Amino acid sequence: MAKKNYTICVIEDDPLVNQTVCDIMSACYSRIYSFTDAQKALDEMHITNPDLILLDIFLGHHNGLDILENLRKQEYKMPVIMMTAFSDIKMAVRAMKLGAEDFIVKPLDLEQLELSVEKALEIYDLKRKVNLLSEQLKEEKSSEIIGKSEGIRKAQEMSSIVAKVDTTVLILGESGTGKELSARFIHEHSSRAKGPFIAINCGAIPRELAENEFFGYERGAFTGATEKFRPGKFEQANHGTILLDEIGELSMDLQVRLLRVLQERRFFRLGGQKEITVDVRIIASTNKDLEEMVEKGKFREDLYYRLNVATIFLPPLRHRGEDLMTLASKFVGKYNKQFGRKVTGFSKEAADIINKHYWKGNIRELQNVIERVVLLQAGPVIEKEDLSFIKIGKGRSPAQGGGNAQEIYLAEGQHLLKIAEGGVAMGNVVKDLLIQTLKITNGNQIKASKLLGISRAKLRYRVEQLGINITNKTITT
């Protein structure tokens, strides 16, 4: 039988018992260290670095329990099995409190010893795997929000404030701007951090299955419902946080049920007779203008006001300036590690392409681009040619910093619109319109909303969405 690749340390002052235990262990495990002197064993622990320790309790001038306590204070986490000639309950209890894996009484039952060691190593391996997976999950699901631009800084500040208050939050922003990341940050910095975080994409669930997903069902609720009951996302999120992503996609009938959950934190499973009570924080996110949807009758006004208690706006990537290259470099580091590459950075021309690209898909698009480039990269520096698949528009709107246009005077009711041959994003046209209007009114949003024929709330939403800053009558982006 092949020996298992583990290191076992035997600390026993009786030479005969020590040798017997070492012989048994050496038949099963590849490395065995033997000590009759407890102090020497402690001094050489950093060298032997065992996977398991067999430790006698009575070691001449030393006490094995004190040795165990010393090991734990030094952050040694390997399993320790105590051996003793005396069956003392108090001693066994203390050993377990100090973190001993098992307690074996002499004369040793050799079969029991082997089983105890094998079981302890299995548990130790399992713990190490769990810790490793936990660290990997933390890295993959990190809620760190990267960036120093004004828009993202405001979002970070607001996220930190609302995290401490157990209230409903509405996160606004285009697809790919990091709305789920922001929601996770709020959860992880709240009093509910130890509870579950459940994210559900309202737009990805078929309408006929949405109620089941949200609230669960009981046996007989519909054809095929054979389980006694199945909890929905709200039950799964109990004592934690639920993110309702793309909430603007919810049907009107489901909006009614959601409103009741928001108000009372109670609901019935589909086909159920017993009302379920949950303690859950709701965070909603959307890339749609909910206020406009309310005006058009596509979203319930009462639900909108219930959700819009604390609002966070995540600016699109194209409005985040210096954050672009910071994020690009972060993704390079991530995919270097994942693909075993050694990409060090970008050439000036490549960085210029990244800075000029519109990034319609925002951070998600940037991440996918960097993943592709690093995967296929041969050299240490990303060059212009490596980004040839990115299509840069022929023109940039004034809102993107294309320079000052010549002043043109127009009669009341007239307007002028001219775009580059390569086209322009609708958002930039709207942004330019708002900036011009706000400049006419010296930053007065009430007057600006009247000129545009929209509500002040809608104007304010657009100003935040498009990253327009109004400070002391100065309009900047």
C-alpha positions in Angstrom: 0.0 0.0 0.0 1.4 3.4 -1.0 2.1 5.8 1.8 0.0 8.9 2.1 1.8 12.2 1.6 1.5 13.6 5.1 3.9 14.7 7.8 3.2 13.3 11.3 5.0 14.6 14.4 5.1 12.3 17.5 5.9 14.0 20.8 6.1 11.3 23.5 8.8 11.1 26.3 8.5 7.3 26.7 11.0 5.9 24.1 9.2 2.6 23.8 5.7 4.1 23.2 7.3 6.7 21.0 8.9 4.0 18.8 5.8 2.0 18.6 3.6 4.9 17.5 6.3 6.0 14.9 6.4 2.4 13.5 2.6 2.4 13.0 2.6 5.9 11.5 5.6 5.2 9.1 3.7 2.3 7.6 1.0 4.7 6.4 2.5 8.1 6.1 5.6 9.4 4.2 7.3 11.6 6.8 7.5 10.9 10.5 9.3 13.2 13.1 9.9 11.8 16.5 10.6 13.9 19.7 11.0 12.8 23.3 11.8 16.4 24.3 8.7 18.7 24.1 10.8 21.9 24.0 12.9 20.7 21.1 9.7 19.7 19.2 8.4 23.3 19.7 11.7 24.8 18.6 11.7 22.8 15.4 8.0 23.1 14.6 8.6 25.7 11.9 11.0 23.2 10.2 9.0 20.0 10.5 5.7 21.8 9.8 3.6 18.7 10.4 0.1 18.0 9.1 -0.8 16.3 12.4 0.7 16.0 15.9 0.4 13.1 18.3 1.1 14.6 21.7 1.4 13.0 25.1 0.0 14.9 28.0 2.6 14.1 30.6 6.0 14.9 29.2 8.4 14.9 32.2 8.8 18.6 33.2 6.3 19.7 30.5 2.6 19.4 30.3 1.1 18.5 26.9 -1.9 20.7 27.4 0.5 23.7 27.9 2.3 22.7 24.7 -1.1 22.5 22.8 -2.0 26.0 24.1 1.4 27.3 23.0 0.9 25.9 19.5 -2.5 27.5 19.2 -1.1 30.9 20.4 1.5 30.6 17.6 -1.3 30.1 15.1 -0.5 26.5 14.3 -3.8 25.1 13.1 -2.9 21.4 12.4 -4.9 18.8 14.2 -3.5 17.5 17.5 -4.4 14.2 19.0 -3.7 13.9 22.8 -2.4 10.7 24.4 -2.5 9.9 28.1 -2.4 7.0 30.5 -5.1 8.6 32.7 -8.8 8.9 31.8 -9.5 12.2 33.3 -12.8 13.9 32.1 -11.6 17.4 33.2 -8.4 17.0 31.3 -10.2 15.8 28.2 -12.5 18.7 28.3 -9.7 21.2 28.6 -7.9 19.5 25.7 -10.9 19.9 23.5 -11.4 23.5 24.5 -7.8 24.2 23.5 -8.5 22.7 20.1 -7.4 19.1 20.4 -8.9 16.9 17.6 -9.2 13.7 19.8 -8.2 12.3 23.1 -6.8 8.7 23.3 -6.2 6.7 26.5 -3.2 4.4 27.0 -2.5 1.6 26.5 -3.1 2.6 23.0 -5.6 0.8 20.9 -3.5 0.8 17.7 -6.5 0.4 15.4 -8.3 3.3 17.1 -5.2 5.4 16.8 -5.0 4.7 13.0 -8.6 5.6 12.5 -8.4 8.7 14.6 -5.4 10.0 12.7 -7.0 9.2 9.3 -10.3 11.0 10.3 -8.4 14.0 11.7 -6.4 14.4 8.4 -9.6 14.1 6.3 -11.2 16.9 8.4 -8.1 19.0 8.2 -8.0 18.6 4.4 -11.6 19.5 4.1 -11.1 22.6 6.2 -8.2 23.7 4.1 -10.3 23.2 0.9 -13.2 25.2 2.4 -10.8 28.0 3.3 -9.3 28.1 -0.1 -12.6 28.1 -1.9 -13.8 30.8 0.5 -10.9 33.0 -0.4 -11.3 32.4 -4.1 -15.0 33.2 -3.8 -14.2 36.5 -1.9 -11.8 37.4 -4.7 -14.3 36.6 -7.5 -17.2 38.3 -5.7 -15.2 41.2 -4.3 -17.3 44.2 -3.6 -14.4 46.6 -3.9 -15.5 49.7 -5.9 -12.5 51.0 -7.9 -12.2 54.6 -9.1 -11.6 58.2 -8.0 -13.7 60.1 -10.5 -16.2 62.5 -9.0 -19.3 60.4 -10.1 -18.0 57.2 -8.7 -16.7 58.9 -5.5 -20.2 60.3 -4.9 -21.7 56.8 -5.4 -19.1 55.3 -2.9 -20.0 58.0 -0.3 -23.7 57.3 -0.7 -23.2 53.5 -0.6 -21.2 53.9 2.7 -24.0 56.0 4.2 -26.9 53.7 3.3 -25.0 50.6 4.2 -25.3 51.6 7.9 -29.1 52.2 7.7 -31.5 49.3 7.1 -33.5 50.9 4.4 -34.5 50.2 0.8 -32.0 51.4 -1.8 -32.5 52.1 -5.5 -29.4 51.9 -7.7 -29.5 53.5 -11.1 -27.1 53.2 -14.0 -26.6 51.7 -17.4 -26.0 48.0 -17.9 -22.5 47.0 -17.0 -21.8 49.9 -14.6 -21.5 47.7 -11.6 -24.9 47.9 -9.9 -24.7 44.4 -8.4 -21.2 45.2 -7.1 -22.5 48.3 -5.4 -25.4 46.3 -3.9 -23.0 43.7 -2.6 -20.8 46.5 -1.1 -23.9 47.8 0.8 -24.7 44.3 2.0 -21.2 43.5 3.2 -20.9 46.7 5.1 -24.3 46.5 6.8 -25.5 44.8 9.9 -26.8 41.9 7.6 -23.3 41.1 6.3 -23.4 37.6 7.9 -26.7 36.8 6.3 -27.2 35.7 2.6 -27.0 38.0 -0.4 -29.4 36.9 -3.1 -29.4 38.6 -6.5 -32.3 37.9 -8.9 -32.4 39.3 -12.5 -36.1 40.3 -13.0 -35.6 40.6 -16.7 -34.2 37.0 -17.1 -37.2 35.2 -15.5 -40.1 34.1 -17.7 -43.2 35.9 -16.6 -45.1 32.7 -15.8 -42.2 31.5 -13.5 -41.5 34.8 -11.8 -43.9 34.4 -8.9 -42.5 30.9 -8.2 -38.9 32.3 -8.2 -39.8 35.2 -5.9 -42.1 33.5 -3.4 -41.8 29.8 -3.8 -44.6 27.2 -4.0 -46.2 24.3 -2.2 -47.2 20.9 -3.4 -50.1 20.9 -5.9 -49.7 24.6 -6.8 -49.4 23.7 -10.4 -48.7 20.6 -12.6 -45.3 19.2 -11.6 -45.2 20.8 -8.2 -44.6 17.5 -6.3 -42.2 18.7 -3.6 -43.8 19.5 -0.2 -42.7 23.1 -0.7 -39.9 25.0 -2.3 -38.8 28.3 -0.8 -38.5 31.3 -3.1 -35.7 34.0 -3.3 -37.3 36.1 -0.5 -37.2 33.1 1.9 -33.6 32.3 0.9 -32.6 35.9 1.6 -34.1 35.9 5.1 -32.0 37.9 7.6 -29.9 39.1 4.6 -30.3 41.2 1.5 -32.1 40.6 -1.8 -31.1 42.5 -5.0 -33.9 42.9 -7.5 -31.8 43.6 -10.6 -33.5 45.3 -13.6 -36.7 45.9 -11.6 -38.2 47.9 -14.4 -38.8 44.6 -16.2 -41.3 43.4 -13.6 -44.9 42.8 -14.7 -47.6 45.0 -13.2 -49.2 42.1 -11.3 -45.9 41.1 -9.7 -45.3 44.8 -8.8 -48.5 44.6 -6.7 -47.2 41.6 -4.8 -43.8 43.1 -4.4 -45.3 46.3 -2.9 -47.0 44.3 -0.2 -43.8 42.5 0.7 -42.0 45.9 0.9 -44.7 47.2 3.2 -45.4 44.2 5.4 -42.5 41.7 4.9 -45.1 39.0 4.5 -46.3 36.8 1.6 -47.9 33.5 0.7 -46.1 30.8 -1.3 -47.9 29.9 -4.5 -50.6 27.5 -3.5 -49.9 28.0 0.2 -52.3 28.7 3.0 -49.8 29.9 5.6 -48.4 33.4 5.4 -44.6 33.5 5.5 -42.8 36.3 7.3 -39.3 37.4 6.3 -36.7 39.8 7.6 -35.0 41.0 4.4 -33.5 44.2 3.1 -34.4 45.0 -0.5 -32.1 46.7 -2.9 -33.4 47.4 -6.4 -31.5 48.4 -9.5 -32.4 49.4 -13.0 -31.0 50.9 -16.2 -34.4 52.4 -17.0 -36.0 55.7 -16.2 -38.6 54.6 -13.6 -40.1 58.0 -13.3 -40.8 58.1 -17.0 -42.3 54.6 -16.8 -44.6 55.8 -14.0 -45.7 58.7 -16.2 -46.5 56.2 -19.0 -48.3 53.8 -16.7 -45.7 51.0 -17.1 -44.6 51.1 -13.4 -46.6 51.6 -10.3 -46.2 55.0 -8.7 -46.6 53.7 -5.1 -43.9 51.0 -5.7 -41.6 53.6 -7.2 -41.8 55.8 -4.1 -41.3 52.8 -1.9 -38.2 51.9 -3.7 -36.8 55.4 -4.1 -35.9 55.9 -0.4 -32.2 56.2 -1.0 -30.9 56.5 -4.5 -27.4 55.8 -5.8 -26.4 56.7 -9.4 -23.5 54.8 -11.0 -22.1 56.9 -13.9 -21.3 55.2 -17.2 -17.7 54.3 -17.9 -17.3 57.0 -20.6 -17.9 59.7 -17.9 -15.3 58.3 -15.5 -12.2 59.8 -17.0 -9.1 58.6 -15.2 -10.9 55.5 -13.9 -10.7 54.0 -17.3 -7.0 53.1 -17.3 -7.2 52.2 -13.6 -9.8 49.6 -14.3 -8.1 48.4 -17.4 -4.9 47.8 -15.4 -6.8 46.0 -12.7 -8.2 43.6 -15.3 -4.8 43.1 -16.9 -3.6 41.9 -13.5 -6.5 39.6 -13.0 -6.1 37.9 -16.4 -2.3 37.8 -16.1 -2.9 35.6 -13.0 -5.7 33.6 -14.7 -3.9 32.9 -18.0 -0.3 32.8 -16.7 0.6 35.9 -18.8 3.1 38.7 -18.0 1.5 41.8 -19.6 2.9 44.9 -18.0 0.7 47.6 -19.5 -0.4 49.6 -22.6 1.4 51.6 -25.2 0.4 55.3 -25.5 -1.6 54.6 -28.7 -3.4 51.6 -27.1 -4.3 53.7 -24.0 -5.6 56.4 -26.3 -7.9 53.9 -28.0 -9.3 52.8 -24.6 -9.8 56.4 -23.5 -11.6 57.4 -26.7 -13.9 54.4 -27.0 -17.5 54.9 -26.1 -17.8 51.8 -24.0 -21.5 51.2 -24.5 -21.3 48.0 -22.4 -19.4 49.9 -19.7 -17.2 48.0 -17.2 -18.5 44.6 -18.5 -17.4 45.5 -22.0 -14.0 46.8 -20.9 -13.4 43.6 -18.8 -14.3 41.4 -21.8 -12.0 43.4 -24.1 -9.0 43.1 -21.6 -9.7 39.4 -21.1 -9.5 38.8 -24.9 -6.4 40.8 -25.3 -4.4 39.3 -22.4 -5.4 35.8 -23.5 -4.1 36.3 -27.0 -1.2 38.6 -26.0 2.3 37.6 -27.1 4.4 40.6 -25.9 4.6 42.3 -22.6 2.9 45.5 -23.8 -0.6 45.9 -25.3 -0.2 47.8 -28.6 -2.6 49.6 -30.8 -2.8 46.6 -33.2 -3.9 44.4 -30.3 -7.1 46.5 -30.0 -7.8 46.7 -33.8 -11.2 45.0 -33.2 -12.4 48.1 -31.3 -14.3 50.5 -33.5 -13.7 54.1 -32.6 -16.3 56.6 -33.9 -15.1 59.3 -36.3 -16.4 62.2 -34.2 -16.9 63.1 -30.5 -19.7 65.2 -29.2 -19.0 68.4 -27.3 -20.2 66.6 -24.2 -17.2 64.3 -24.6 -14.7 67.1 -24.8 -14.6 67.7 -28.5 -13.8 71.4 -28.1 -15.8 74.6 -28.1 -18.2 75.0 -31.0 -18.7 78.4 -32.6 -21.5 80.3 -30.8 -24.7 80.3 -32.9 -27.8 82.4 -32.1 -31.2 80.8 -32.6 -34.7 82.2 -32.5 -37.1 80.9 -29.9 -38.3 77.4 -30.7 -35.4 76.7 -33.1 -32.6 74.2 -32.6 -29.5 73.0 -34.4 -28.3 69.4 -34.5 -25.4 68.1 -36.5 -23.6 64.8 -36.0 -20.4 63.2 -37.3 -20.6 60.6 -40.1 -19.7 57.9 -37.6 -22.8 58.7 -35.6 -23.2 59.7 -32.0 -24.8 58.1 -28.9 -28.3 59.4 -28.0 -27.0 59.9 -24.4 -24.4 62.4 -25.6 -27.0 64.4 -27.6 -29.3 64.6 -24.5 -26.3 65.5 -22.3 -25.3 68.3 -24.6 -28.9 69.6 -24.7 -29.1 69.6 -20.9 -25.7 71.4 -20.5 -26.7 74.1 -23.0 -30.1 74.6 -21.2 -28.5 74.8 -17.8 -25.9 77.3 -19.0 -28.8 79.5 -20.3 -30.4 79.3 -16.8 -27.1 79.7 -14.9 -27.7 76.3 -13.3 -31.2 76.9 -12.2 -32.8 73.5 -12.5 -36.4 74.8 -12.1 -36.1 77.2 -15.0 -34.2 74.6 -17.0 -37.0 72.0 -16.5 -39.6 74.5 -17.7 -37.6 75.4 -20.8 -37.3 71.6 -21.6 -41.0 70.9 -20.7 -40.1 68.2 -18.2 -40.5 67.8 -14.5 -37.7 68.9 -12.2 -37.4 65.4 -10.8 -36.8 64.0 -14.3 -34.3 66.7 -15.0 -32.4 66.0 -11.8 -32.4 62.2 -12.7 -30.9 62.9 -16.1 -28.3 65.3 -14.7 -27.2 62.6 -12.2 -27.4 59.9 -14.8 -25.3 61.8 -17.4 -22.7 63.0 -14.8 -23.4 66.7 -15.2 -22.0 68.8 -12.3 -23.6 72.0 -11.2 -21.5 74.1 -8.8 -22.0 77.8 -8.2 -23.8 78.3 -11.5 -20.8 76.5 -13.2 -21.8 73.5 -15.5 -19.1 70.8 -15.9 -18.9 67.2 -16.8 
